[in-house]
Every structure is written in structure tokens, then in C-alpha cells.
Amino acid sequence: MTARAAGRPEPLEEPLAIATLRALAAPRRLVPILVMTVTLLVAQARSGGSASLAVGVALCASFTLLAPVSWRAIAADRPTLLRVLAYAALGAIVVFGIGGVIPRWLRLGPSFLTVPANLVSSLALYWVGGWGLGRDIDLEVRLVAQRERAERLEREAERAQLLALRAHLDPHFLFNTLNAIAEWCRVDGAVAEEAVLRLASMLRAILAGVRAEWWPLEQELALVRTLFELFRLRDPTRFTVVMELDPDAAPLPVPPLVLLLLAENAMKHGPGAGHEGEVRLVIRRVPGALRITLSNPGAYAGPRAGSDGLPTVQRRLALAYDERARLSIRGEDDRTRVDLELPEVTS
């Protein structure tokens, strides 16, 4: 997967003829086309020899290549009567020109595809084949466009939902921090000022993350460190933080605020719930992936009814990595451990 930078221009639209030929090369279309073409060319060669085979190749090419392109160019967008008649007239000119005029001009004898009765059948093949293949390609194009639009809408809906979750972190955490700042204003102005600055820095970074699809891991870690520091300001003796970070992992792109939500959850149910001990964050870069382990004091009590934090992280990871990311949570004695593996992407 490639993390697309914001503002990158969309690729130029492919010309209609090239796009049609590319679609015809898909195995589900190419195999039936080859079966029909080979059958007709064998019959043509047996009936008229090698010279007539060239005429047969030209006719088959008109059925399978020119007809779908001409249908999509002339009548696919707005199949009015005039456009359909124009498509039909072009088919008649092509088929009777290749199968009628050219053999006479080259003084070729009658062959399977050029006798009058079969020439009419060849015209029907052009009309129906071009319409059927062209319509099938157009339906596929519309289906792909609708799927892409649905995915974009899904991502936008997810982004809107995450906006609230990113902005609030945990309301209790924000309220408690603001209450602590109010208390510090009376007894320790320097600590209160430091807390306000760090909280403001965090909120600015969160607003930036809302507008980004990806950002470097180092930006995510800066937010996580600020979160730890804010908790430490409230109770500096309750917990310690140990971070083991692979320097090669710092520039790797990750979905914004996913790790922050996990860290906030660990602090909320660990030190924030009164559990003392070590909060450990380990990040390693391995071939093709980024492995993250986050553990906190406090026994794991299992999924909480009505909780939307971790389910939201799982949905965000599924959208960002096409369900290739892995997230697991388990208890280890009196601790809770989160393991996250993110496929490596390129920026």
C-alpha cells in the first residue's frame, strides 16, 4: 500500500481506445474472444486458403477490437437513435469493406466469412459483439467507480467519527487535567503554565492529525510523550515510563493518532485507575512491518460493554491497511499488554 500525500494530482485519464483494449485483455473476456476467433479463422483458412485468412483476421479484429471501441466512443454515453444508427452504419462500412470490397479487389474466391449469407452474420457479430463487450466494459468501469466512491465515503465517515474521538481523547482525562491546572494555578503557577502549554501543544497536533491520512511515526510518538508527561504532572510518583524505540522506525508513515488512542487507553485503565508500576512502549522495525508493544500496570478485564475506543482503532486500522494490520490485547498477570503489527508502507 502507498500512503498518498495530500494534494497529489490524480493520474491522467487513459485514452478510451487504450482503456478498452486493456479491458478486453482481461482473462474473462480474452479467453472467450480467442475461442471464437480461432474457430472462425480455422473455418476461414480451410475454405479459402492463406490469402483469405488475412481477410478473416481483419474481420475478427473488427468484431472484437474495433466494435467495442466504436460503441463506447459513439453510443455508450448517450445511446440515442442517431448515435446507434451511426454505430450501425460504421459497422456496415467496416464489415462490407473488409469482407466484400477487399476480396473482390484482390480477386479472391469465396470463403467462409465472405460469402453473402455469412457476411450478414459477420455484420451481426460486429453489432452485437461491439455492443455486448462495450456495455460490459462500461458497467465494470461504473462498478469500479462506485466502489471507489463508496470507499471514499466510508473513509470520510470514519474520519468524521474519529474527529470526535481524536479531539476528546478521554473527557475524564481532559477534565481532570483542567481541574488540576486550576488547582496548580493557586499553589504552583510554574507547573500550571507547563501543563497548559503541553495540553495546547497536544490539541494543536490532534487538529493536524484530523486533516492527515498518514504522518511519520515520530509525530505520533511526540503526542504520546506529551500524554505521558501530562499524566506525570498529575501524579509524578505513580508510574514510570520506559520507551524502547528503533530509530529506523521513526520516519515510517502511520495513521495519525492510532497509537495515541492506545496509549490513552493504557493510561486511563492503568495509572489513571490507581495502578502503580511501569508503562512500557517498545517499537521495532522488522522486514515489511512495524511491531509495537504497549503494556501498563493493571490486570486486563476484557472488552468493556459499550466501549468504542478499541473498536474504533480496529476499524481505522482495517481501512488504512486493508485489514492486514494485527491488533491483540491480553493480560499478563497483573498487567495488560497490547501488540500491534502494522504493514510497512511507502510515503
Wavefront OBJ file of the C-alpha trace (Angstrom):
o trace
v 0.000 0.000 0.000
v 1.210 3.504 -0.720
v 0.481 6.380 1.585
v -0.694 9.047 -0.840
v 0.465 12.516 0.025
v -2.168 15.186 0.422
v -2.645 17.291 -2.664
v -1.025 14.816 -5.047
v -2.645 15.160 -8.503
v -4.750 12.307 -9.774
v -3.296 10.277 -12.660
v -4.251 11.384 -16.155
v -7.267 9.634 -17.616
v -6.353 6.842 -20.022
v -7.464 7.272 -23.670
v -10.693 5.424 -24.444
v -9.178 3.112 -27.065
v -6.288 2.055 -24.809
v -8.600 1.591 -21.829
v -10.930 -0.568 -23.932
v -8.109 -2.749 -25.248
v -6.773 -3.149 -21.709
v -10.220 -4.249 -20.529
v -10.515 -6.713 -23.419
v -7.215 -8.276 -22.340
v -8.757 -9.349 -19.028
v -8.869 -13.182 -18.979
v -12.639 -13.376 -18.523
v -13.056 -11.560 -21.840
v -9.907 -12.628 -23.671
v -10.487 -16.378 -23.371
v -13.977 -16.387 -24.990
v -12.749 -13.957 -27.663
v -9.840 -16.263 -28.522
v -12.080 -19.334 -28.640
v -14.477 -17.638 -31.064
v -11.701 -16.086 -33.150
v -9.692 -19.286 -33.528
v -12.821 -21.222 -34.520
v -13.739 -18.681 -37.217
v -10.165 -18.436 -38.534
v -9.801 -22.215 -38.838
v -13.010 -22.374 -40.872
v -11.886 -19.393 -42.951
v -8.453 -20.903 -43.718
v -9.972 -24.236 -44.775
v -12.420 -22.565 -47.109
v -10.191 -20.023 -48.841
v -6.511 -20.581 -48.122
v -3.887 -18.262 -46.683
v -4.937 -15.183 -48.644
v -8.469 -15.426 -47.293
v -7.072 -15.985 -43.790
v -5.793 -12.381 -43.777
v -9.327 -11.187 -44.550
v -10.630 -13.367 -41.727
v -8.115 -11.897 -39.290
v -9.197 -8.383 -40.264
v -12.871 -9.259 -39.792
v -12.289 -10.886 -36.411
v -10.280 -7.867 -35.329
v -13.196 -5.640 -36.272
v -15.629 -7.794 -34.215
v -13.511 -7.934 -31.087
v -11.418 -4.745 -31.097
v -12.867 -2.032 -33.304
v -16.536 -2.709 -32.488
v -16.274 -2.279 -28.682
v -14.175 0.862 -29.093
v -16.596 2.364 -31.606
v -19.635 1.531 -29.443
v -18.075 3.163 -26.383
v -16.955 6.191 -28.416
v -20.207 6.747 -30.312
v -23.174 5.461 -28.357
v -22.274 4.289 -24.853
v -22.697 7.612 -23.002
v -25.966 8.605 -24.703
v -27.413 5.758 -26.798
v -29.828 7.912 -28.802
v -31.324 6.639 -32.058
v -28.988 8.800 -34.120
v -25.915 7.530 -32.288
v -26.999 3.889 -32.562
v -27.595 4.355 -36.291
v -24.136 5.916 -36.637
v -22.615 2.907 -34.852
v -24.587 0.524 -37.088
v -23.535 2.410 -40.241
v -19.870 2.295 -39.241
v -20.168 -1.445 -38.681
v -21.700 -1.960 -42.114
v -18.936 0.069 -43.775
v -16.195 -1.861 -41.923
v -17.620 -5.366 -42.431
v -18.693 -4.985 -46.054
v -15.477 -3.130 -46.835
v -13.259 -5.876 -45.366
v -15.381 -8.866 -46.329
v -16.842 -7.621 -49.638
v -14.788 -4.909 -51.318
v -11.261 -6.057 -50.414
v -11.698 -9.722 -51.537
v -13.076 -8.541 -54.876
v -10.293 -6.020 -55.260
v -7.737 -8.760 -54.555
v -9.695 -11.190 -56.758
v -10.078 -13.733 -54.003
v -12.564 -16.549 -54.310
v -15.485 -17.064 -51.946
v -14.623 -18.081 -48.380
v -16.402 -18.959 -45.165
v -16.714 -15.412 -43.859
v -17.122 -13.559 -47.166
v -19.994 -15.377 -48.863
v -23.049 -13.068 -48.806
v -25.057 -15.038 -46.205
v -22.138 -15.266 -43.762
v -21.157 -11.659 -44.410
v -24.514 -10.636 -42.966
v -23.750 -12.842 -39.971
v -20.366 -11.116 -39.694
v -22.151 -7.761 -39.567
v -24.402 -9.099 -36.810
v -21.290 -10.239 -34.919
v -19.860 -6.731 -35.218
v -23.043 -5.074 -33.972
v -23.806 -7.476 -31.147
v -20.207 -8.135 -30.159
v -19.329 -4.460 -30.007
v -22.459 -3.617 -28.049
v -22.068 -6.543 -25.632
v -18.358 -6.097 -24.951
v -18.554 -2.311 -24.810
v -21.535 -2.397 -22.450
v -19.821 -4.961 -20.233
v -16.698 -2.779 -20.019
v -18.753 0.327 -19.239
v -20.637 -1.496 -16.481
v -17.350 -2.653 -14.996
v -15.943 0.893 -15.118
v -19.035 2.253 -13.373
v -18.883 -0.505 -10.774
v -15.230 0.244 -10.005
v -16.008 3.973 -9.788
v -18.924 3.301 -7.428
v -16.766 1.082 -5.235
v -14.055 3.727 -5.069
v -16.669 6.349 -4.222
v -18.141 4.091 -1.530
v -14.669 3.569 -0.066
v -14.032 7.313 -0.076
v -17.367 7.938 1.642
v -16.601 5.220 4.166
v -13.239 6.782 4.903
v -14.801 10.221 5.231
v -17.447 8.855 7.586
v -14.724 7.146 9.597
v -12.704 10.361 9.616
v -15.733 12.293 10.885
v -16.304 9.724 13.611
v -12.646 9.747 14.597
v -12.684 13.532 14.742
v -14.672 13.417 17.948
v -12.617 10.565 19.377
v -9.324 12.213 18.499
v -10.364 15.589 19.767
v -11.692 14.368 23.075
v -9.090 11.707 23.921
v -10.941 10.826 27.099
v -13.216 13.572 28.506
v -12.324 12.485 32.043
v -8.636 12.919 31.268
v -9.196 16.421 29.882
v -11.497 17.433 32.723
v -9.119 16.090 35.356
v -6.174 17.823 33.716
v -8.043 21.133 33.540
v -9.130 20.761 37.163
v -5.530 20.014 38.130
v -4.367 23.094 36.203
v -6.921 25.182 38.099
v -5.556 23.825 41.372
v -1.948 24.388 40.305
v -2.773 27.974 39.428
v -3.338 28.572 43.160
v -0.370 26.625 44.522
v 2.239 26.256 41.713
v 1.965 28.643 38.810
v 5.002 27.222 37.005
v 3.542 23.702 36.883
v 0.175 25.080 35.788
v 1.822 27.008 32.958
v 3.761 23.913 31.829
v 0.582 21.827 31.836
v -1.327 24.423 29.780
v 1.464 24.616 27.200
v 1.699 20.851 26.843
v -2.059 20.431 26.607
v -2.252 23.179 23.966
v 0.568 21.538 22.002
v -1.255 18.214 22.095
v -4.537 19.712 20.899
v -2.800 21.510 18.023
v -1.175 18.248 16.929
v -4.521 16.455 17.139
v -6.125 19.040 14.854
v -3.292 18.495 12.362
v -3.815 14.743 12.556
v -7.503 15.117 11.723
v -6.587 16.568 8.323
v -3.897 13.979 7.527
v -4.317 10.417 6.302
v -0.747 9.469 7.255
v 2.096 11.056 9.151
v 5.542 9.930 10.391
v 5.687 7.725 13.456
v 7.901 10.325 15.151
v 4.984 12.796 15.128
v 2.755 10.182 16.717
v 5.393 9.485 19.379
v 5.673 13.195 20.200
v 1.970 13.167 21.069
v 2.330 10.001 23.135
v 5.204 11.533 25.113
v 3.094 14.644 25.801
v 0.275 12.417 27.014
v 2.629 10.606 29.409
v 4.027 13.917 30.658
v 0.551 15.305 31.379
v -0.319 12.227 33.402
v 3.023 12.509 35.184
v 2.304 16.117 36.122
v -0.886 14.995 37.836
v 0.811 12.202 39.796
v 4.613 12.021 39.280
v 5.197 9.037 41.611
v 2.502 6.630 40.479
v 4.177 5.298 37.330
v 7.356 5.263 35.292
v 7.683 5.214 31.509
v 10.150 3.048 29.589
v 10.341 3.554 25.806
v 12.463 1.316 23.565
v 12.341 2.797 20.085
v 14.008 1.598 16.893
v 15.439 4.753 15.231
v 14.835 3.222 11.796
v 11.098 3.245 12.530
v 10.775 6.988 13.220
v 10.170 8.168 9.611
v 7.707 5.404 8.719
v 4.163 6.634 7.937
v 1.333 5.530 10.237
v -2.350 6.514 10.557
v -2.491 9.597 12.792
v -3.464 9.169 16.450
v -3.950 5.384 16.409
v -1.068 4.826 18.812
v -2.163 7.836 20.861
v -5.596 6.288 21.416
v -3.979 3.060 22.595
v -1.621 4.970 24.892
v -4.510 7.000 26.316
v -6.430 3.795 26.935
v -3.403 2.281 28.725
v -3.024 5.342 30.935
v -6.743 5.539 31.675
v -7.040 1.906 32.819
v -3.524 1.745 34.288
v -2.104 4.663 36.296
v -5.293 6.635 35.813
v -7.233 3.892 37.595
v -4.809 3.838 40.520
v -2.429 1.061 39.368
v 1.220 1.758 40.111
v 4.123 0.463 38.052
v 5.848 0.678 34.721
v 4.313 1.740 31.407
v 6.446 0.224 28.652
v 6.374 1.076 24.943
v 8.550 -0.981 22.563
v 8.701 -0.273 18.822
v 10.689 -2.420 16.408
v 11.047 -2.294 12.642
v 11.117 -5.768 11.099
v 11.176 -6.717 7.402
v 7.932 -5.450 5.912
v 6.294 -4.397 9.175
v 6.324 -2.257 12.287
v 5.826 -4.078 15.614
v 4.580 -2.134 18.615
v 4.102 -3.444 22.155
v 2.475 -1.323 24.856
v 1.982 -2.620 28.393
v 0.668 -0.998 31.534
v 0.029 -1.942 35.174
v -3.436 -3.287 35.927
v -4.939 -6.678 35.087
v -6.800 -6.941 31.784
v -10.530 -7.198 32.437
v -11.586 -7.986 28.868
v -13.614 -5.855 26.441
v -15.872 -3.369 28.185
v -19.525 -3.211 27.164
v -20.316 -0.032 25.272
v -16.663 0.897 24.744
v -15.953 2.477 21.363
v -12.238 3.242 21.746
v -10.626 -0.039 20.709
v -13.332 -0.941 18.134
v -12.674 2.419 16.511
v -8.932 1.742 16.417
v -9.640 -1.637 14.790
v -11.877 -0.047 12.137
v -9.290 2.644 11.473
v -6.571 0.028 11.009
v -8.801 -2.063 8.733
v -9.431 0.945 6.481
v -5.828 2.125 6.440
v -4.226 -1.282 5.830
v -6.992 -3.234 4.050
v -7.349 -5.461 7.128
v -3.667 -6.508 7.038
v -2.798 -4.897 10.374
v -2.970 -7.033 13.533
v -4.055 -5.813 16.968
v -4.296 -8.007 20.059
v -4.844 -7.320 23.764
v -4.207 -9.775 26.564
v -3.453 -9.950 30.257
v -0.066 -10.882 31.725
v -0.532 -11.492 35.448
v -1.309 -8.071 36.888
v -0.535 -6.198 33.636
v -2.258 -5.508 30.320
v -0.392 -5.870 27.034
v -1.268 -4.575 23.557
v 0.531 -5.941 20.483
v 0.169 -4.065 17.211
v 1.717 -5.018 13.880
v 1.444 -2.552 11.006
v 2.452 -3.449 7.430
v 5.175 -1.119 6.223
v 4.010 1.422 3.646
v 5.911 3.866 1.451
v 5.308 7.592 1.505
l 1 2 3 4 5 6 7 8 9 10 11 12 13 14 15 16 17 18 19 20 21 22 23 24 25 26 27 28 29 30 31 32 33 34 35 36 37 38 39 40 41 42 43 44 45 46 47 48 49 50 51 52 53 54 55 56 57 58 59 60 61 62 63 64 65 66 67 68 69 70 71 72 73 74 75 76 77 78 79 80 81 82 83 84 85 86 87 88 89 90 91 92 93 94 95 96 97 98 99 100 101 102 103 104 105 106 107 108 109 110 111 112 113 114 115 116 117 118 119 120 121 122 123 124 125 126 127 128 129 130 131 132 133 134 135 136 137 138 139 140 141 142 143 144 145 146 147 148 149 150 151 152 153 154 155 156 157 158 159 160 161 162 163 164 165 166 167 168 169 170 171 172 173 174 175 176 177 178 179 180 181 182 183 184 185 186 187 188 189 190 191 192 193 194 195 196 197 198 199 200 201 202 203 204 205 206 207 208 209 210 211 212 213 214 215 216 217 218 219 220 221 222 223 224 225 226 227 228 229 230 231 232 233 234 235 236 237 238 239 240 241 242 243 244 245 246 247 248 249 250 251 252 253 254 255 256 257 258 259 260 261 262 263 264 265 266 267 268 269 270 271 272 273 274 275 276 277 278 279 280 281 282 283 284 285 286 287 288 289 290 291 292 293 294 295 296 297 298 299 300 301 302 303 304 305 306 307 308 309 310 311 312 313 314 315 316 317 318 319 320 321 322 323 324 325 326 327 328 329 330 331 332 333 334 335 336 337 338 339 340 341 342 343 344 345 346 347
